[in-house]
Structure formats: structure tokens, C-alpha cells
Amino acid sequence: MTLQDISDRIAKAEEAAGRAAGDTTLIAVSKVQPNERVAAVLEAGHRVFGENRVQEAAGKWPDFRERFDGIELHLIGPLQTNKARQAMELAQAIHTLDRPKLAKTIARLAQEMGQCPKLFVQVNTGEEEQKAGVLPAEADDFIASCRDMDLTLEGLMCIPPVEEEPSLHFALLAKIAERNGLKGLSMGMSGDFERAIALGATHVRVGSAIFGERTAG
Ligand SMILES: *Cc1c(COP(=O)(O)O)cnc(C)c1O
């Protein structure tokens, strides 16, 4: 698949869902991809990328930013509190706000730095023990507590369990977002982004379908 193929499929899915063209932001997930592949996608004109490790992002994106204007970086992997400052300096969006301690740290740093990336709360829709994210039953309270800290939330994010039909999880995420007045829905990856768009995704996170299989990570 090329970037153009994926963009075409997104446009078709938007149309099929009766949504406006361009409603969905494509986040090209570049984690552990060789720099030549990332550069090729930049050269094709794409500017929105996702990384799941702060360390890795800090290693490669400053150089790309020297070469290309207008890059928007989304952090989509788990964030340790002690890396929050670095993440907020590097990324324009963080998709993995998932616990009170992290929310407090981000709120404090946002005051101090006078800026804050767009924030998505990660919801563990499958209630998987090993997975990050707030439980669906705790989402409303967590969202309210973030707002009490003056954090502005963009929306919600989920990673459905691999062995389940993702649409059920996308629908659940959309429902939680709607009742909390949140517009952003970060959901859908290489194997299911069209289904996510049908259920209202505003951000799809697509890696291997654009860049090819990852050799690690
Ligand atoms: C790696 C990753 C993706 C992209 O996965 P693909 O299946 O390669 O499209 C999306 N979201 C998150 C959180 C990821 O870690």
C-alpha cells in the first residue's frame, strides 16, 4: 500500500459513512520504521505522524523538522510521568492520558510551559489487564477530574483487543465521548480504520499499511 492508497480508502470510507471529505486525520505511525521510509512519506507531502516512544521520537524528529516544515507529531504510546515534559516539548498531541498522576503532571507543566499538546484520554474498552487506559466505567469521572485541573481534552482513544470485533469497541468509545461532549475519536489502525471511520473516528493511526511491516517493536 502507498500513502495515496490509504488516503483513497479513507476518502471512500468517509463518503460511505456520509461524512465530509477530510473529516478524518491520518496519523502515519512511523515507530521503528527506517528513516528512508519516513522521509519518503514526508516527501510525498504527509505531515502528521505517530510515535509510541518518547525516546525514539526525540532521536529522529528534530532532524526531520529541520528538513520539513509543518510536522505534527502524535504520541500514541504509554507515557511515564518523568517523560511528560519531553513529550510535551516534542509532540502536538498525546493520545495516552490514562491516570490521575499523569494528568496532574501535565496540568502543572502546561501552566509552567504556557502550552499544552492536544490531549486524548485512553480508554481500555476491552478491560484487558495488561493494557493501559481508564476502564469504561471510570471514564466519566476521570474526564471530569481532568477538566477540574483545567486540562482541555480533545477526545478519547482506544486500542481494541486483537481477537475481538473492533467495531464494538469503536461504538463504545464513541458513546463515552458523546455523553462527555468530546469530539475527538482516535481509533482504527491498519486492519480496521475503515470500520473506525464508519463509527466516527476523527483520527486513524495507520502504520504497517503505509510503511510496510515493522521488523521490531
Ligand atoms: C503501532 C500502533 C499503531 C499502528 O498499528 P498498525 O497495525 O501498524 O497500523 C496504532 N496505534 C498504536 C497505539 C500503535 O502502537
The ligand as an SDF file (V2000), in Angstrom:
LIG
                    3D

 15 15  0  0  0  0  0  0  0  0999 V2000
    1.7340    0.6390   16.3100 C   0  0  0  0  0  0  0  0  0  0  0  0
    0.4600    1.2960   16.6490 C   0  0  0  0  0  0  0  0  0  0  0  0
   -0.4850    1.6030   15.6500 C   0  0  0  0  0  0  0  0  0  0  0  0
   -0.3220    1.2410   14.1850 C   0  0  0  0  0  0  0  0  0  0  0  0
   -0.5220   -0.1230   14.0050 O   0  0  0  0  0  0  0  0  0  0  0  0
   -0.6160   -0.7560   12.5270 P   0  0  0  0  0  0  0  0  0  0  0  0
   -1.3460   -2.0210   12.7570 O   0  0  0  0  0  0  0  0  0  0  0  0
    0.7770   -0.9340   12.0660 O   0  0  0  0  0  0  0  0  0  0  0  0
   -1.3640    0.1820   11.6770 O   0  0  0  0  0  0  0  0  0  0  0  0
   -1.6280    2.2760   16.0360 C   0  0  0  0  0  0  0  0  0  0  0  0
   -1.8460    2.6310   17.3220 N   0  0  0  0  0  0  0  0  0  0  0  0
   -0.9650    2.3510   18.2960 C   0  0  0  0  0  0  0  0  0  0  0  0
   -1.2580    2.7780   19.6870 C   0  0  0  0  0  0  0  0  0  0  0  0
    0.2180    1.6780   17.9960 C   0  0  0  0  0  0  0  0  0  0  0  0
    1.0850    1.4080   18.9790 O   0  0  0  0  0  0  0  0  0  0  0  0
  1  2  1  0
  2  3  1  0
  2 14  2  0
  3  4  1  0
  3 10  2  0
  4  5  1  0
  5  6  1  0
  6  7  2  0
  6  8  1  0
  6  9  1  0
 10 11  1  0
 11 12  2  0
 12 13  1  0
 12 14  1  0
 14 15  1  0
M  END
$$$$
